[in-house]
């Protein structure tokens, strides 16, 4: 069974405050993530493949030194546009994700 390290919320808040002091409290630079809605455009494909990452989310996670786990690809320096196809059965199989997280936590404890 994996041992989960409990983090003190106050320690976490102080760490974030130190990071903000180092970088400055200015909000992240915002960029357009998808084209703005244009009612004059013809109907676009609602079944667009792939996952479009939000640059603001990526920037925040990088600032907090956290991996991007929202699209299932935990690879450093991955491109902003994922080409991974969605498989309907993948959404139903959450057990593997829990096992992977436990294995990752176990390997971190060994180091």
C-alpha positions in Angstrom: 0.0 0.0 0.0 1.3 3.4 -0.9 2.1 5.9 1.8 0.7 9.4 1.0 2.7 12.3 2.4 0.4 14.8 4.1 1.3 18.3 3.2 0.7 21.1 5.7 -1.5 23.7 4.1 0.3 26.6 5.8 3.7 25.3 4.4 2.2 25.1 1.0 0.7 28.6 1.2 4.1 30.0 2.4 5.9 28.3 -0.5 3.5 29.8 -3.0 3.9 33.3 -1.4 7.7 33.0 -1.6 7.3 32.0 -5.3 5.1 35.0 -5.9 7.6 37.3 -4.1 10.4 36.0 -6.3 8.5 36.3 -9.6 6.2 39.2 -8.7 2.5 39.2 -8.1 1.6 40.3 -11.6 -0.9 37.9 -13.2 0.3 35.5 -15.9 0.3 36.8 -19.4 -2.9 35.8 -21.1 -3.1 34.5 -24.6 -6.0 33.5 -26.8 -6.5 29.8 -26.6 -9.0 29.2 -29.4 -10.4 31.5 -32.2 -13.1 33.8 -31.0 -16.7 33.0 -32.0 -17.6 34.3 -35.4 -21.3 34.0 -36.2 -20.6 34.6 -39.9 -18.5 31.4 -40.1 -20.2 28.3 -41.3 -20.7 25.4 -39.0 -17.4 24.0 -37.8 -16.7 20.4 -36.8 -17.8 19.9 -33.2 -15.9 16.6 -33.1 -12.4 18.1 -33.4 -9.8 15.5 -32.5 -7.1 16.1 -30.0 -6.8 18.1 -26.9 -6.1 21.8 -26.9 -4.1 22.8 -23.8 -4.8 26.1 -22.1 -1.6 28.2 -22.0 -2.7 29.9 -18.8 -3.1 26.4 -17.1 0.3 25.3 -18.4 1.9 28.5 -17.1 0.3 28.2 -13.7 1.4 24.5 -13.4 4.9 25.4 -14.4 5.0 28.2 -11.9 3.8 25.8 -9.2 6.3 23.1 -10.4 3.5 20.7 -11.0 3.1 18.3 -14.0 0.4 18.7 -16.5 -1.9 15.7 -15.9 -5.1 16.9 -17.4 -4.8 15.1 -20.7 -3.1 11.9 -19.5 0.3 12.8 -21.0 2.8 13.3 -18.2 5.8 14.1 -20.4 8.1 17.2 -19.8 8.2 19.7 -22.6 5.2 18.2 -24.5 3.8 20.3 -27.3 0.8 22.5 -26.6 -1.4 20.6 -29.0 -1.8 17.0 -28.2 -2.5 14.6 -31.1 -3.7 11.8 -28.8 -7.1 10.4 -30.0 -9.8 10.0 -27.4 -11.0 6.5 -26.8 -14.4 6.2 -25.2 -13.3 3.1 -23.1 -10.3 5.1 -21.7 -12.7 7.4 -19.8 -14.2 4.3 -18.0 -10.8 2.9 -16.9 -9.8 5.0 -13.9 -8.3 2.2 -11.9 -5.0 2.2 -13.9 -4.6 5.9 -13.2 -4.7 5.3 -9.4 -2.2 2.5 -9.7 0.1 4.7 -11.7 -0.1 7.4 -9.1 0.6 5.0 -6.3 3.6 3.5 -8.2 4.9 7.0 -8.8 4.6 7.9 -5.1 6.4 4.7 -4.2 9.3 5.4 -6.6 9.6 8.9 -5.2 9.8 7.5 -1.6 12.7 5.2 -2.7 14.8 8.0 -4.1 
